[in-house]
Amino acid sequence: MNVGAFLGIAAVMFVLELPDKTMIATIVMSTRARPSSIVIGASFGFVVQMGIAVVAGGLLTLLPVHVKDVIVALLFLGGGAYLLFSRESKAEETGSREAMSEHAATRLKEIVTAFTVIFLAEFGDLTQIQAANFTVKTHQPLEVFLAGSIAMIAVSFIGAYGGQQLQRVVPLRWIRVGGGLIFTGLGVYTLVSLARS
């Protein structure tokens, strides 16, 4: 995989995670615990989930090419529709609810709580599905794992240390629409490529 593709995957995963419920959960948890603990726990949760997603994507590569391409296109289009048509208030409400379990505690408890909240919230999440999708498209699971993990760790840092300020500058709606358009475009591109083959 070339550097451009690696950075592209990292950028897309980053943009997808910014308006997500786990970003909101990270912001809320960091107001109730040490941000450094939240970064450690959330990052570990994201990395474990990225590993699961890449393994799932690797299993999808075993399918026949046309079946795999249809699944990839549908996942891209579904992700685009989710981002374009879901409300930010729902993601904010879900993230806040999941993070409310965090109370002032020992550093280890804060890390474990952040890990648990993010790990559970990421199951079946859009970024996890798209990581599997990228693994199917590129056939390079290690690179997708690294790019996705770097993006998720960056989101953890931003959420814990600057999430509230970021939302004042760039509304979640803009991020969602941008991500939705990117994924809709990738879905259409995949379908057109499939039709031409």
C-alpha atoms as an extended CHARMM CRD file, in Angstrom:
* protein
*
       197  EXT
         1         1  MET       CA              0.0000000000        0.0000000000        0.0000000000  PROA      1               0.0000000000
         2         2  ASN       CA              1.3720000000        3.3970000000       -0.8540000000  PROA      2               0.0000000000
         3         3  VAL       CA              1.5860000000        6.2630000000        1.6050000000  PROA      3               0.0000000000
         4         4  GLY       CA             -1.2870000000        8.1300000000       -0.0560000000  PROA      4               0.0000000000
         5         5  ALA       CA             -3.6730000000        5.1980000000        0.3480000000  PROA      5               0.0000000000
         6         6  PHE       CA             -2.5770000000        4.7120000000        3.9530000000  PROA      6               0.0000000000
         7         7  LEU       CA             -3.1470000000        8.3790000000        4.7740000000  PROA      7               0.0000000000
         8         8  GLY       CA             -6.4370000000        8.3460000000        2.8670000000  PROA      8               0.0000000000
         9         9  ILE       CA             -7.7640000000        5.4590000000        4.9440000000  PROA      9               0.0000000000
        10        10  ALA       CA             -6.6050000000        7.1500000000        8.1510000000  PROA      10              0.0000000000
        11        11  ALA       CA             -8.2560000000       10.4260000000        7.1060000000  PROA      11              0.0000000000
        12        12  VAL       CA            -11.5650000000        8.7960000000        6.2020000000  PROA      12              0.0000000000
        13        13  MET       CA            -11.6590000000        6.7960000000        9.4310000000  PROA      13              0.0000000000
        14        14  PHE       CA            -10.8180000000        9.9470000000       11.3850000000  PROA      14              0.0000000000
        15        15  VAL       CA            -13.6250000000       11.9480000000        9.7530000000  PROA      15              0.0000000000
        16        16  LEU       CA            -16.1100000000        9.1190000000       10.3190000000  PROA      16              0.0000000000
        17        17  GLU       CA            -15.3280000000        8.8630000000       14.0130000000  PROA      17              0.0000000000
        18        18  LEU       CA            -15.5240000000       12.5800000000       14.8380000000  PROA      18              0.0000000000
        19        19  PRO       CA            -19.3310000000       12.8510000000       14.8460000000  PROA      19              0.0000000000
        20        20  ASP       CA            -19.8240000000        9.4320000000       16.4230000000  PROA      20              0.0000000000
        21        21  LYS       CA            -21.2960000000        8.5340000000       19.8130000000  PROA      21              0.0000000000
        22        22  THR       CA            -17.9050000000        7.3030000000       21.0120000000  PROA      22              0.0000000000
        23        23  MET       CA            -16.4000000000       10.7460000000       20.3990000000  PROA      23              0.0000000000
        24        24  ILE       CA            -19.1980000000       12.2520000000       22.5070000000  PROA      24              0.0000000000
        25        25  ALA       CA            -18.6080000000        9.6030000000       25.1850000000  PROA      25              0.0000000000
        26        26  THR       CA            -14.8980000000       10.4690000000       25.2140000000  PROA      26              0.0000000000
        27        27  ILE       CA            -15.6830000000       14.1670000000       25.6470000000  PROA      27              0.0000000000
        28        28  VAL       CA            -18.1020000000       13.5070000000       28.5000000000  PROA      28              0.0000000000
        29        29  MET       CA            -15.7960000000       11.0370000000       30.2620000000  PROA      29              0.0000000000
        30        30  SER       CA            -12.9200000000       13.5190000000       30.0880000000  PROA      30              0.0000000000
        31        31  THR       CA            -14.9980000000       16.0600000000       31.9940000000  PROA      31              0.0000000000
        32        32  ARG       CA            -15.4090000000       13.5530000000       34.8240000000  PROA      32              0.0000000000
        33        33  ALA       CA            -11.9520000000       11.9100000000       34.8740000000  PROA      33              0.0000000000
        34        34  ARG       CA             -8.3350000000       12.5910000000       33.9480000000  PROA      34              0.0000000000
        35        35  PRO       CA             -8.1280000000       13.1460000000       30.1780000000  PROA      35              0.0000000000
        36        36  SER       CA             -4.8960000000       11.1100000000       30.0090000000  PROA      36              0.0000000000
        37        37  SER       CA             -6.6970000000        8.0940000000       31.5060000000  PROA      37              0.0000000000
        38        38  ILE       CA             -9.5240000000        8.4870000000       29.0190000000  PROA      38              0.0000000000
        39        39  VAL       CA             -7.0680000000        8.6480000000       26.1110000000  PROA      39              0.0000000000
        40        40  ILE       CA             -5.3100000000        5.4660000000       27.2380000000  PROA      40              0.0000000000
        41        41  GLY       CA             -8.4950000000        3.4820000000       27.8350000000  PROA      41              0.0000000000
        42        42  ALA       CA            -10.3600000000        4.7630000000       24.7680000000  PROA      42              0.0000000000
        43        43  SER       CA             -7.3410000000        4.2390000000       22.5050000000  PROA      43              0.0000000000
        44        44  PHE       CA             -6.9300000000        0.6650000000       23.6830000000  PROA      44              0.0000000000
        45        45  GLY       CA            -10.6590000000        0.0340000000       23.1130000000  PROA      45              0.0000000000
        46        46  PHE       CA            -10.4580000000        1.4660000000       19.5950000000  PROA      46              0.0000000000
        47        47  VAL       CA             -7.3340000000       -0.5580000000       18.7200000000  PROA      47              0.0000000000
        48        48  VAL       CA             -8.8780000000       -3.8340000000       19.8990000000  PROA      48              0.0000000000
        49        49  GLN       CA            -12.0270000000       -3.1120000000       17.8760000000  PROA      49              0.0000000000
        50        50  MET       CA             -9.9290000000       -2.2040000000       14.8330000000  PROA      50              0.0000000000
        51        51  GLY       CA             -8.2510000000       -5.6130000000       15.1140000000  PROA      51              0.0000000000
        52        52  ILE       CA            -11.6360000000       -7.3270000000       15.2030000000  PROA      52              0.0000000000
        53        53  ALA       CA            -12.8020000000       -5.3290000000       12.1640000000  PROA      53              0.0000000000
        54        54  VAL       CA             -9.7110000000       -6.1770000000       10.1330000000  PROA      54              0.0000000000
        55        55  VAL       CA            -10.0870000000       -9.8850000000       10.9160000000  PROA      55              0.0000000000
        56        56  ALA       CA            -13.7390000000       -9.7150000000        9.8180000000  PROA      56              0.0000000000
        57        57  GLY       CA            -12.6690000000       -7.9570000000        6.6150000000  PROA      57              0.0000000000
        58        58  GLY       CA            -10.0590000000      -10.6330000000        6.0310000000  PROA      58              0.0000000000
        59        59  LEU       CA            -12.7780000000      -13.2800000000        6.2380000000  PROA      59              0.0000000000
        60        60  LEU       CA            -14.8640000000      -11.3690000000        3.6850000000  PROA      60              0.0000000000
        61        61  THR       CA            -11.9720000000      -11.5550000000        1.2080000000  PROA      61              0.0000000000
        62        62  LEU       CA            -12.6110000000      -15.3000000000        0.9950000000  PROA      62              0.0000000000
        63        63  LEU       CA            -15.9070000000      -14.6570000000       -0.8210000000  PROA      63              0.0000000000
        64        64  PRO       CA            -16.1560000000      -14.6240000000       -4.6380000000  PROA      64              0.0000000000
        65        65  VAL       CA            -15.0790000000      -11.2580000000       -6.0900000000  PROA      65              0.0000000000
        66        66  HSD       CA            -18.5060000000      -10.1300000000       -7.3380000000  PROA      66              0.0000000000
        67        67  VAL       CA            -20.2420000000      -11.0520000000       -4.0680000000  PROA      67              0.0000000000
        68        68  LYS       CA            -17.5350000000       -9.2690000000       -2.0950000000  PROA      68              0.0000000000
        69        69  ASP       CA            -17.8220000000       -6.1470000000       -4.2960000000  PROA      69              0.0000000000
        70        70  VAL       CA            -21.6050000000       -6.0010000000       -3.8390000000  PROA      70              0.0000000000
        71        71  ILE       CA            -21.1780000000       -6.2880000000       -0.0440000000  PROA      71              0.0000000000
        72        72  VAL       CA            -18.4980000000       -3.5760000000       -0.0590000000  PROA      72              0.0000000000
        73        73  ALA       CA            -20.6800000000       -1.2460000000       -2.1710000000  PROA      73              0.0000000000
        74        74  LEU       CA            -23.6780000000       -1.7880000000        0.0950000000  PROA      74              0.0000000000
        75        75  LEU       CA            -21.5830000000       -1.1210000000        3.2040000000  PROA      75              0.0000000000
        76        76  PHE       CA            -20.2420000000        2.1010000000        1.7060000000  PROA      76              0.0000000000
        77        77  LEU       CA            -23.7280000000        3.2260000000        0.6550000000  PROA      77              0.0000000000
        78        78  GLY       CA            -25.1780000000        2.2410000000        4.0300000000  PROA      78              0.0000000000
        79        79  GLY       CA            -22.4590000000        4.1760000000        5.8290000000  PROA      79              0.0000000000
        80        80  GLY       CA            -23.0880000000        7.1950000000        3.6100000000  PROA      80              0.0000000000
        81        81  ALA       CA            -26.8360000000        7.0460000000        4.2480000000  PROA      81              0.0000000000
        82        82  TYR       CA            -26.2850000000        6.7150000000        7.9810000000  PROA      82              0.0000000000
        83        83  LEU       CA            -24.0700000000        9.7940000000        8.0890000000  PROA      83              0.0000000000
        84        84  LEU       CA            -26.2950000000       11.8530000000        5.8010000000  PROA      84              0.0000000000
        85        85  PHE       CA            -29.6300000000       10.9980000000        7.4100000000  PROA      85              0.0000000000
        86        86  SER       CA            -28.9840000000       10.3220000000       11.1000000000  PROA      86              0.0000000000
        87        87  ARG       CA            -29.3030000000       13.1350000000       13.5990000000  PROA      87              0.0000000000
        88        88  GLU       CA            -26.3870000000       14.4740000000       15.6140000000  PROA      88              0.0000000000
        89        89  SER       CA            -28.6100000000       14.7960000000       18.6730000000  PROA      89              0.0000000000
        90        90  LYS       CA            -29.0770000000       11.0120000000       18.7460000000  PROA      90              0.0000000000
        91        91  ALA       CA            -25.3050000000       10.4040000000       18.6680000000  PROA      91              0.0000000000
        92        92  GLU       CA            -24.7550000000       13.0460000000       21.3480000000  PROA      92              0.0000000000
        93        93  GLU       CA            -27.4740000000       11.5790000000       23.5700000000  PROA      93              0.0000000000
        94        94  THR       CA            -26.1480000000        8.0160000000       23.1980000000  PROA      94              0.0000000000
        95        95  GLY       CA            -22.5480000000        9.0670000000       23.8270000000  PROA      95              0.0000000000
        96        96  SER       CA            -23.4760000000       11.0890000000       26.8850000000  PROA      96              0.0000000000
        97        97  ARG       CA            -25.5280000000        8.2360000000       28.3300000000  PROA      97              0.0000000000
        98        98  GLU       CA            -22.6900000000        5.7280000000       27.8270000000  PROA      98              0.0000000000
        99        99  ALA       CA            -20.1480000000        8.0420000000       29.4250000000  PROA      99              0.0000000000
       100       100  MET       CA            -22.2140000000        8.8930000000       32.4960000000  PROA      100             0.0000000000
       101       101  SER       CA            -21.0330000000        5.7130000000       34.1920000000  PROA      101             0.0000000000
       102       102  GLU       CA            -17.6060000000        7.3740000000       34.6310000000  PROA      102             0.0000000000
       103       103  HSD       CA            -16.9850000000        8.7710000000       38.1240000000  PROA      103             0.0000000000
       104       104  ALA       CA            -13.8680000000       10.1480000000       39.7750000000  PROA      104             0.0000000000
       105       105  ALA       CA            -11.7790000000        7.1250000000       40.6980000000  PROA      105             0.0000000000
       106       106  THR       CA             -8.3290000000        5.6650000000       40.5730000000  PROA      106             0.0000000000
       107       107  ARG       CA             -6.3780000000        6.0110000000       37.3410000000  PROA      107             0.0000000000
       108       108  LEU       CA             -6.7240000000        2.2900000000       36.6310000000  PROA      108             0.0000000000
       109       109  LYS       CA            -10.4950000000        2.4030000000       37.0980000000  PROA      109             0.0000000000
       110       110  GLU       CA            -10.7230000000        5.4140000000       34.7650000000  PROA      110             0.0000000000
       111       111  ILE       CA             -8.6950000000        3.5890000000       32.0930000000  PROA      111             0.0000000000
       112       112  VAL       CA            -10.7350000000        0.3910000000       32.4370000000  PROA      112             0.0000000000
       113       113  THR       CA            -14.0130000000        2.3240000000       32.3340000000  PROA      113             0.0000000000
       114       114  ALA       CA            -12.9670000000        4.2700000000       29.2120000000  PROA      114             0.0000000000
       115       115  PHE       CA            -11.8290000000        1.0380000000       27.5490000000  PROA      115             0.0000000000
       116       116  THR       CA            -15.1020000000       -0.6990000000       28.3860000000  PROA      116             0.0000000000
       117       117  VAL       CA            -17.3260000000        2.1690000000       27.2170000000  PROA      117             0.0000000000
       118       118  ILE       CA            -15.4820000000        2.5390000000       23.8920000000  PROA      118             0.0000000000
       119       119  PHE       CA            -15.0140000000       -1.1950000000       23.3120000000  PROA      119             0.0000000000
       120       120  LEU       CA            -18.7170000000       -1.9270000000       23.8000000000  PROA      120             0.0000000000
       121       121  ALA       CA            -19.9110000000        1.1510000000       21.9140000000  PROA      121             0.0000000000
       122       122  GLU       CA            -17.7640000000        0.3320000000       18.8630000000  PROA      122             0.0000000000
       123       123  PHE       CA            -19.2750000000       -3.1220000000       18.2140000000  PROA      123             0.0000000000
       124       124  GLY       CA            -20.9080000000       -2.9180000000       14.7950000000  PROA      124             0.0000000000
       125       125  ASP       CA            -20.1010000000        0.7920000000       14.5880000000  PROA      125             0.0000000000
       126       126  LEU       CA            -19.6750000000        2.5260000000       11.2450000000  PROA      126             0.0000000000
       127       127  THR       CA            -15.8880000000        2.8450000000       11.5630000000  PROA      127             0.0000000000
       128       128  GLN       CA            -15.5730000000       -0.8300000000       12.4190000000  PROA      128             0.0000000000
       129       129  ILE       CA            -17.6630000000       -1.7810000000        9.3760000000  PROA      129             0.0000000000
       130       130  GLN       CA            -15.6420000000        0.5270000000        7.1510000000  PROA      130             0.0000000000
       131       131  ALA       CA            -12.3450000000       -0.8820000000        8.4440000000  PROA      131             0.0000000000
       132       132  ALA       CA            -13.5650000000       -4.3210000000        7.3840000000  PROA      132             0.0000000000
       133       133  ASN       CA            -14.5860000000       -2.7610000000        4.0760000000  PROA      133             0.0000000000
       134       134  PHE       CA            -11.1420000000       -1.2300000000        3.5120000000  PROA      134             0.0000000000
       135       135  THR       CA             -9.5380000000       -4.5820000000        4.3400000000  PROA      135             0.0000000000
       136       136  VAL       CA            -11.6680000000       -6.2420000000        1.6600000000  PROA      136             0.0000000000
       137       137  LYS       CA            -10.8730000000       -3.5130000000       -0.8860000000  PROA      137             0.0000000000
       138       138  THR       CA             -7.1210000000       -3.3350000000       -0.3080000000  PROA      138             0.0000000000
       139       139  HSD       CA             -6.2590000000       -6.8860000000        0.8090000000  PROA      139             0.0000000000
       140       140  GLN       CA             -3.7980000000       -5.2630000000        3.2120000000  PROA      140             0.0000000000
       141       141  PRO       CA             -5.0840000000       -5.8960000000        6.7310000000  PROA      141             0.0000000000
       142       142  LEU       CA             -1.9850000000       -4.7380000000        8.5930000000  PROA      142             0.0000000000
       143       143  GLU       CA             -1.9640000000       -1.3620000000        6.8400000000  PROA      143             0.0000000000
       144       144  VAL       CA             -5.7160000000       -0.8860000000        7.3680000000  PROA      144             0.0000000000
       145       145  PHE       CA             -5.3050000000       -1.8460000000       11.0290000000  PROA      145             0.0000000000
       146       146  LEU       CA             -2.4710000000        0.6620000000       11.5070000000  PROA      146             0.0000000000
       147       147  ALA       CA             -4.1990000000        3.4890000000        9.5850000000  PROA      147             0.0000000000
       148       148  GLY       CA             -7.4940000000        2.9450000000       11.3890000000  PROA      148             0.0000000000
       149       149  SER       CA             -5.8260000000        2.6350000000       14.7920000000  PROA      149             0.0000000000
       150       150  ILE       CA             -3.8550000000        5.8490000000       14.2890000000  PROA      150             0.0000000000
       151       151  ALA       CA             -7.0520000000        7.6590000000       13.3020000000  PROA      151             0.0000000000
       152       152  MET       CA             -8.9610000000        6.3400000000       16.3220000000  PROA      152             0.0000000000
       153       153  ILE       CA             -6.1480000000        7.2340000000       18.7330000000  PROA      153             0.0000000000
       154       154  ALA       CA             -6.1190000000       10.7600000000       17.2730000000  PROA      154             0.0000000000
       155       155  VAL       CA             -9.8680000000       10.9880000000       17.8630000000  PROA      155             0.0000000000
       156       156  SER       CA             -9.3030000000        9.8610000000       21.4750000000  PROA      156             0.0000000000
       157       157  PHE       CA             -6.8090000000       12.6850000000       22.0000000000  PROA      157             0.0000000000
       158       158  ILE       CA             -9.0680000000       15.2700000000       20.4100000000  PROA      158             0.0000000000
       159       159  GLY       CA            -12.1130000000       14.0870000000       22.3410000000  PROA      159             0.0000000000
       160       160  ALA       CA            -10.3440000000       14.0090000000       25.6800000000  PROA      160             0.0000000000
       161       161  TYR       CA             -8.3640000000       17.2320000000       25.3420000000  PROA      161             0.0000000000
       162       162  GLY       CA            -10.2170000000       19.4430000000       22.8820000000  PROA      162             0.0000000000
       163       163  GLY       CA            -13.5310000000       17.9570000000       21.8400000000  PROA      163             0.0000000000
       164       164  GLN       CA            -15.7160000000       20.6740000000       23.2560000000  PROA      164             0.0000000000
       165       165  GLN       CA            -13.6690000000       23.3960000000       21.5170000000  PROA      165             0.0000000000
       166       166  LEU       CA            -13.6720000000       21.4660000000       18.2010000000  PROA      166             0.0000000000
       167       167  GLN       CA            -17.4580000000       21.3050000000       18.1970000000  PROA      167             0.0000000000
       168       168  ARG       CA            -17.6190000000       25.0800000000       18.5190000000  PROA      168             0.0000000000
       169       169  VAL       CA            -15.4340000000       25.5250000000       15.3930000000  PROA      169             0.0000000000
       170       170  VAL       CA            -16.6430000000       22.6750000000       13.1580000000  PROA      170             0.0000000000
       171       171  PRO       CA            -20.2530000000       21.6130000000       13.6930000000  PROA      171             0.0000000000
       172       172  LEU       CA            -20.8210000000       17.8540000000       13.8150000000  PROA      172             0.0000000000
       173       173  ARG       CA            -23.3760000000       18.2480000000       11.0170000000  PROA      173             0.0000000000
       174       174  TRP       CA            -20.6480000000       19.3870000000        8.5820000000  PROA      174             0.0000000000
       175       175  ILE       CA            -18.4290000000       16.4680000000        9.5120000000  PROA      175             0.0000000000
       176       176  ARG       CA            -21.3160000000       14.0220000000        9.0870000000  PROA      176             0.0000000000
       177       177  VAL       CA            -22.2950000000       15.4140000000        5.6900000000  PROA      177             0.0000000000
       178       178  GLY       CA            -18.6750000000       15.3290000000        4.4730000000  PROA      178             0.0000000000
       179       179  GLY       CA            -18.2350000000       11.7310000000        5.6020000000  PROA      179             0.0000000000
       180       180  GLY       CA            -21.6090000000       10.7750000000        4.1390000000  PROA      180             0.0000000000
       181       181  LEU       CA            -20.7190000000       12.2230000000        0.7450000000  PROA      181             0.0000000000
       182       182  ILE       CA            -17.3430000000       10.4710000000        0.7330000000  PROA      182             0.0000000000
       183       183  PHE       CA            -18.8910000000        7.0980000000        1.4970000000  PROA      183             0.0000000000
       184       184  THR       CA            -21.7710000000        7.5320000000       -0.9250000000  PROA      184             0.0000000000
       185       185  GLY       CA            -19.2150000000        8.3710000000       -3.6200000000  PROA      185             0.0000000000
       186       186  LEU       CA            -17.1500000000        5.2810000000       -2.7650000000  PROA      186             0.0000000000
       187       187  GLY       CA            -20.2860000000        3.1110000000       -2.8910000000  PROA      187             0.0000000000
       188       188  VAL       CA            -21.3250000000        4.4620000000       -6.2820000000  PROA      188             0.0000000000
       189       189  TYR       CA            -17.7610000000        4.0670000000       -7.5870000000  PROA      189             0.0000000000
       190       190  THR       CA            -17.6760000000        0.4470000000       -6.4230000000  PROA      190             0.0000000000
       191       191  LEU       CA            -21.0260000000       -0.3210000000       -8.0860000000  PROA      191             0.0000000000
       192       192  VAL       CA            -19.9580000000        1.3470000000      -11.3500000000  PROA      192             0.0000000000
       193       193  SER       CA            -16.6770000000       -0.5960000000      -11.3060000000  PROA      193             0.0000000000
       194       194  LEU       CA            -18.5990000000       -3.8050000000      -10.6860000000  PROA      194             0.0000000000
       195       195  ALA       CA            -20.9900000000       -3.0830000000      -13.5530000000  PROA      195             0.0000000000
       196       196  ARG       CA            -18.0760000000       -2.4690000000      -15.9390000000  PROA      196             0.0000000000
       197       197  SER       CA            -16.3370000000       -5.7460000000      -15.0690000000  PROA      197             0.0000000000
